[in-house]
Amino acid sequence: MITKITYDFGTVEVYDNYVILVMNEGITVKPEYNDILIEIAEKYFHNKSFGYITHRINSYSVDPRIYFETSKIENLVAFAVVSAEDIKASTVEVEKIFLKKPFQHFKTINEATNWVDTVIQNTPV
């Protein structure tokens, strides 16, 4: 891990090829949170592809409008949701409609990080 950053909405762990986010219980992920992701992308992944992994261990809502802005982050090449719960897996299917990036659901962090690494390796620079 490169660094861990705590925000009022959750925690971000930055690694070489990806970020792992854990959102706080009960929040709503809003489009303005995308500004923070853009800052992280510019600071830690300047001119480098990266992936976003959200570890959904808490219950929270996502405003799907956020994905329109997230889709504009050019060096973001993979988006993964980690959750063992089937209800969250069905939610992911709806969220995929709004994000114009490779988007997958996984049951473990290890599966998600392996997939992100593969997507990055297969993405032209």
C-alpha positions in Angstrom: 0.0 0.0 0.0 1.2 3.5 -0.9 -1.0 5.4 1.5 -4.4 5.3 3.3 -6.6 8.4 3.3 -9.6 8.9 5.5 -12.5 11.1 4.4 -15.8 11.9 6.0 -17.5 9.4 3.7 -15.0 6.6 3.9 -11.5 5.3 3.6 -9.3 5.1 0.5 -6.2 2.8 0.3 -4.0 3.6 -2.6 -1.9 0.8 -4.2 0.4 0.7 -7.3 -2.4 -0.2 -9.7 -5.6 0.5 -7.9 -7.5 2.1 -5.1 -9.7 0.3 -2.6 -12.5 2.3 -1.1 -14.7 1.4 1.9 -17.6 3.7 2.3 -19.1 4.5 5.7 -22.4 3.0 6.8 -25.5 4.9 5.7 -23.9 7.5 3.4 -25.1 8.4 -0.1 -22.3 8.4 -2.7 -22.8 11.7 -4.6 -21.5 13.0 -7.9 -19.3 15.6 -6.0 -17.3 12.8 -4.5 -15.9 12.2 -8.0 -13.8 15.3 -7.5 -11.8 13.4 -4.8 -11.3 10.5 -7.2 -10.0 12.8 -9.9 -7.5 14.3 -7.4 -6.4 10.8 -6.4 -6.0 9.9 -10.1 -3.9 12.9 -10.8 -1.7 12.6 -7.8 -1.0 8.9 -7.6 -1.7 7.7 -11.2 -0.6 10.5 -13.4 -0.1 9.2 -16.9 -0.8 5.6 -15.6 -3.8 3.4 -15.9 -5.5 2.3 -12.6 -8.5 0.5 -11.2 -11.1 1.4 -8.7 -12.3 -1.3 -6.2 -15.1 -0.6 -3.8 -15.3 -3.0 -0.9 -19.0 -2.9 0.1 -18.8 -4.1 3.6 -21.2 -1.4 4.8 -24.7 -0.5 3.6 -24.9 2.8 1.7 -26.6 4.3 -1.4 -25.1 5.3 -4.7 -26.5 8.2 -6.8 -26.0 6.6 -10.2 -25.3 10.1 -11.7 -21.8 9.8 -10.3 -20.9 7.2 -12.9 -21.3 9.7 -15.8 -18.5 11.8 -14.3 -16.4 8.7 -13.3 -16.6 7.5 -16.9 -14.7 10.7 -17.9 -11.5 9.8 -16.0 -9.4 8.6 -18.9 -6.8 6.6 -17.0 -9.5 4.7 -14.9 -9.7 1.5 -16.9 -11.4 -0.9 -14.5 -14.2 -0.7 -11.8 -14.8 -3.5 -9.4 -17.3 -4.1 -6.7 -16.5 -6.6 -3.9 -19.4 -8.0 -2.0 -20.4 -11.5 -0.9 -24.1 -10.6 -0.7 -26.2 -11.5 -3.7 -28.5 -8.4 -3.3 -25.5 -6.2 -3.9 -24.6 -8.2 -6.9 -27.9 -7.5 -8.5 -27.5 -3.8 -7.7 -24.2 -3.9 -9.6 -26.0 -5.0 -12.7 -28.0 -1.8 -12.6 -25.0 0.4 -11.9 -23.1 -1.1 -14.9 -25.6 0.7 -17.2 -24.3 4.1 -16.1 -20.5 3.5 -16.1 -18.8 3.3 -19.5 -15.8 1.3 -18.2 -15.1 -2.4 -17.6 -17.2 -3.1 -14.5 -17.4 -6.4 -12.6 -18.6 -7.8 -9.3 -16.4 -10.1 -7.2 -16.9 -12.0 -3.9 -13.3 -11.3 -2.7 -10.7 -8.5 -2.8 -8.2 -11.0 -4.3 -10.4 -11.8 -7.2 -11.0 -8.1 -7.9 -7.3 -7.1 -7.7 -6.3 -9.9 -10.0 -9.0 -8.8 -12.5 -7.9 -5.1 -12.3 -4.2 -6.1 -12.9 -5.3 -8.1 -15.9 -7.3 -5.3 -17.4 -4.4 -2.8 -16.8 -2.0 -5.2 -18.5 -4.3 -5.5 -21.5 -5.0 -1.8 -21.8 -2.8 0.1 -24.4 -0.9 2.9 -22.9 
